[in-house]
Amino acid sequence: MKLLFDNAAQLVTAAGPARARRGDELRALEVLTGAALIVDDGRIAAVGPREAMRAAAPDAAVVDCGGRVLMPGLVDSHTHGIFGKPRHEEQELRAAGVGYMEIAKRGGGIHSSVRDLRARSEDELLALALPRLRRLMAHGTTTLEVKSGYGLTLDDELKSLRVIRRLQQALPIRLVPTFLGAHEIPLEYRAAPRTREEYIALIVEEMLPRVAAEGLATFADIFCEPGVYTPDEARVILGAARRHGLQLKLHADELETAGAAELAAEIGATSADHLAAVSDAGIKALGTAGTVATLLPGTMLFLGRPRQAPARALIDAGAAVALASDFNPGTSPTVNFPLVLTLAVSQLRLSVSEAILAATVNGAAAVALAAETGQLAPGFSADLALFDIGDIRELPYWYGDHRCHASWVRGRPAFGPGA
């Protein structure tokens, strides 16, 4: 079915190379006025002047954009959407001065979510995840990476990944599944007779082969951080993941410098995420690597930490910077991706152009989909978001507001009228 998207105040195409953008490319956001867009069979067929598009598709069904801004759907390349209960009690602990690692030592943090998830059935987790992902979609997100990582046993990690598969069948959004069995060392492996080495062996010898055999994940991720996994352990686990055909991601240098960014660049990981504590050497390594530097400013905001990732230094070094929400129950419980754009401008000091490209084209590159989504150009998937604004610069300006009017994934309504 042909669709003609017409009467937009601005048509933000983000058109350009089908790869991550760097340096001056991040300041080159294409914004058209007086333009329209044709969708045919779920893909963008043409973008151009309104009258020319109307003449080219006289029989197309018209989608009246109503003087709003039409842009690529947001690509959220880092979330932890499969969990049970929220962890609101930890916010008060942090306000009282209890640190992230101290909460973890007390059995809170990730360990709290692990205990909770292990007690829940696959159907329960699905029922909890569905409305959460719908809220993410309601803010203009059309592609969403979702991790496991709150199970930390073979059966519970597989359970989580199967929930993601069922979510993909139930929702119109595009989901990218990631195996995060190396999210933490489970408490039962932190004291004799079990050891962390045994848990790593479980990941390498049992979890990864089953995940790969069942085709449950596209990526494997690891939390490479002092107190969690070392770079040497990450090298072992990610090496095994690559042998099983998975692409690689790292939680890298989030709270303390660990050399994780350098490792990500060295092994050719698709993305290195967080980077609030990245070293100068890590910035330099990411500046010349193919690895996307995914920044999660909502996390540092929620944790109340004064140091955000050095976005300007990364961009100046030549790194490909992306943005993501880090939606999770403990450190970034937000479904509002446009709020992340606000933080990118106000705290990371990105321009609006840089923030939009980081949340679309570069977000797509961070999940190896830069040739499929993230821009409005002929041949790309018709993943679009329509916002109740008259100028793209308003999207990060109206911070915390809900401005998404509608979205489409592969040309089909995902949120809003007709969805």
N, C-alpha and C positions, 0 to 999 in steps of 0.2 A: 504494500500500500504506500502511495506517495503522500507526503505531507509537505506543506509549505508553511514555514514559520515566518510570519510577517508582522509588521507594525511594532518592532522592538525599538526602544529609544536608542539603545546601543546593542550591537552584536559583537561580543568579545570572542574572537576566534582562537587566540593563542597560537595561530598558525605558524608553522616553521618546521625545522628538522624533526624527524620522528625519533628523537633521543633527548636525553637530559640537556637542559640549557645551562650555560655557564657564563660568568663574567658579564660583558656588555649585552649578551643575548637575553639576560634576565630583565633588562630594561626595555626590551623591544616587544611589548605586548600590543598585538594588533587589535584595535577597537574601531569598528565600522559604524557609521550612521547611514541611514537611508538604505540599509541592506536587508536582505532576506536569505533564507536557507531552505534548501530542498532536501528532504529525506526520502530515500527509496529503499524499501526492503531492509530497514533497520540500519542503513548506513547513510552517511552524508554524501549526497550526489553533487551538490553545487552550492556555492556561497557567492553572492554578488549583489549588484544594485537591485533594488526592490522591483522595478518595472521589468528588468531583464529576467528575474526569477519568476515573476508572475507569468510572463510570456512563455517561459520554458516549461512551466508545469501548470497549464490552464485547467487541468482536471484534478489537480491535487486537492486533498482535504486541507483547509486552511486552519492553522493554529494562530489565533490572534494574540499576540504578545502584550497587547494593551498598553503600549508605551513603557514597558518594563525592560530590564536588562537580561538578555539571553547570553549564556556563556557555557563553557564546558562544565559538565558535572564535576563536583569535587572528588578527588581521589585521596581517600584516607588510608595511608599505607602502613599504619601501625596502630592496632587495637587489640584489646584483650576482652572480647565480648562474651566469652563463655565462662560464666561464674554464677554462684548462688547468691548469698546475701551480700548487702553492701557492708562497708567497714567504716561507718560514720564515727564510731567511737575513737578511731585512731586520729581523727582530725583534732579532737580535744586534747589527746595526749601530746600531739605535736605543739599545740598552742601552749601547753604547760611546759614545753622544753624537752620533751622526750624525742630523741632522734630516730631516724628511719631504721638504722641498724639495731638500735636498742629495742625498738618495737619488735623487730624480727627475732632478736635473742629471747624475748619474752614469749615467743610462740605466736606473735601477731604477724601482721603484714601478709606476705604471700602464704605463709604457713597456715594462717587463719582461713584463707580462701581454699587452700588445699583440703583441710579437714572438712570444710563445708561441702565442697564439690564431691568428694569421695562418698559422702552419705546420700547423694542425690542420684536419681535415675536419669537415663538419657531423655525420657519424656519430660521430666521436671525441668531439666536444663534447657530443653527446646522451648518449653512454655515461658520460661523466664527471658530467654534470649530474643524471642520474636518481637515483643513490644520495644525492647531496647534498641534493636536494629532498625525498627520502624521509626523510632525517634531520630536516630542518626540520619536515615534517609530523608526525614522531613526538613532537614537543614540544607539540602542540596547535594548530599553525598550520593554518588552513583556507583562508585567502586570502593570496596571495603576489604582491607586485609584483616583477617581474624585469626588469632593465635589460640592454641591450646596452652597448657602450662600450669594449670591449677589442679592437675591430677597427680602427676609424678609417680604413677605406677603404670605398668603396661596397659592394664584394662581401663584405667581412668583416663589416660591420654588418648587411647583409641576411642573411648566413649565421647570425649570432647570433640575430636575430629569428626566423628560420625554425626554429631549435632550440627557442625558446620555444613556438612554435606546435606543434611536435611533442611537446613536454613536456605541453602542455595535453591533447593527444589520448591521451597515455600514462598520465597521473596523474589521480586523482579530485579533487585540490586545484583551487581556482579561481585562475588565474593572470592577472595584469594586466601586459601587455607595455609597456615603455617604451623609446623610442629615445634613446640617449645618445651620439650621434656627437660631441657637444661635450663629451666627457669630458676631453680634453686636446688640445693642438696636437701632431700627430704630429712626431716628430723630423725627418722628411724635409721638413717645412714650416717648420722653425725656422731655416734658413740658406738664403742665396741659392743657386740662382736661384728656388727656391720660397719662398713667404711665407705667413704666417698668414692674410692676406687671401684668398689663393687657396684655402686649406683651408675658410675660412668660406664662400666662394662655392660650394665643392663641397658642403657641407652644405645650403646654401639652394637651390641650383639643380639638384642631382642626387640627393642622399640623401633629403631630405624628400619630393620628388615620388614617388620609387620606394617609400618606406616607406608613404606614404599610398595610392598606387595599388594596392599589394598588401595593404592592410589589416593590416599587420604590427604596428602599435603603437596604443595608446590615448593614451599620453602622450609628450611630448618633454621632456627634461631637459637641464641644462647645469651645468657646474662653474664657478660664478661666484666667483672667488677671485683675489686678487693673485698674479700669476705664471701664471695659467691664462687664463680669459676675463674680460674687463672687463664692467661693467654695460652699456656701449654695445654691445658685441658680443653680449651676451646679449639685449638688446632686439631686435637685428636677427634673430638666429637664432630666438628664441621667437616673434617676430612672424610670421616665415615659417611656423613650425610651426602657429600658430593659423590662418593662411590655408589650410593644408592639412587642417584639421579636427581637429588634435591638441590635447589638453588639456596644461596646462603645469605643470612642476615645476622647482625650482631646488635644486642644492647651494648653500647660501647661508651665507656668513660662517662657514665651518668653522674655519679656522685664524687668519685675520686679518679684520678688519672691511673690507668692500668696498662697503657699501650695497646688498647683494643682497637683504636682507630687505625694505627699502623698495621695491626694484624689484618683488619678488614681490607685495607688497601693491598696488602701483600698477597692475600689469598684470592683476591678478586671477588669479594662479597658484593652482592647486588646493592646492599645498603648497610650503613653503620648509623645507628639510631641513638638519640639523646645528645651526647657529646657536650654536655654542660661543663665537663671537667677535661675536655680534650687538651692535649699538650700542643706546644708549638710544632713539635715533630709530627704529631698526628694531623694537624692542620695542613702542614706541608705535604704529607703523604696523600691525604684526600684531595689536595689540589691538583695532583697529577694522575690520580687513579680513576678508573671507571666506576668506582663505588659512589653511590649517592649518599650525601650527608643529610639524614632526616632529623629535623629538629622538632622538639615537642615542648613548646613554651608553656602550655597549660599545666604540665607536670610540675615545673619549677614554681609556677604561680601558686598551685594548690599546696605544695609542700612548704611554701613560705620561705624558699631559699633565695638569697639575694643574687645569685649568679646564674644567668641564662647562658645558653650556648653562644659562642662568639660568631654570630652569623656573618657580620661584616668581614671579619678576618678570614672566614672560610670562603666567602664569595671573592674577596680580593686575591686569595691564593689560587683561585680557579676551580674551587670545588663546586659540584652540582648540588645545590641545597634544595631540599624538599621540606614540607610541613606536614604534620599529622597530629591527630588528637590524643593519642595514647589512651583512649577510652578504657578505663579499668576501674575496679571497685575501691582501690586503695589510694592511688596517687593522682588520678585524673578522671574523675567521674563526670565528664562532660560529653554531651552528644552534639554540641554546637560547634561545628567546624568553622563557621564564619567568626566565632569568637577567637579561635586560634589565629585567624588572619589579623584581627585587632591586635593581639599580643605580638604578632610578627612585626607590625608597623610600629607600635608604641614602645615595645621593649627590645626587640631584636634590631630595630632601626632599618627594616626593609622598606623599600618603596612599595606602593600598591602594585605596580607591575611585577616586582620581584615576588611579592607575596602570592599574587594570583598564579603566576607561573610555577611557583614552588608547590602550590596546592593542586595543580592540574597536570601539566606536562611532566614536571619532575616527580610528582607523586606517582604518576603512571610509570615512570622510569624506575622508581624504587620498588615496584612490584613486577618489573620486566614486561610492562604493557605499553611502552611509549609508542609503539607502532599501531596500537589498537584504540587507545582512548586518551583523553586529556586535552585534545584540541578539536576545534570545529573546522575540519578541512576535508575535501573530497576523499572518500575511501575509508575514513575513520568511522568507528561505531557511533551511532547517533545517541550519545550520552550527553544530555543537556540539562541545565538548570535555569529556571526563570525566576528572577528576584524582583521583589517590589521596591525597586529603586530606579532612579533615572540616570544614574551615572555610576560606573563601576567603582569609583572612589568612595561611594557610600557604603559598600559592603563591609569593609572594616570599620567604618565610621560609626554606624549604629550598633555599638558594641552590646552584645548579649541579646539583641532583639531577634525575633524570628521574622525573616524577610523572604524566605523561599516560598514562592507561589506554586510552583510545580516542577517536576523533573521527569525525565524520560531516560530509559536505559534500552539500548538497541532499538530506539524508535518507539518503544511502548511506554505508556504512562506508568510511572513508578510512584509518584506522590502528587497530590493535588487533584484538580478536576479530571475525571475520567480514569483515575487510578483505582 
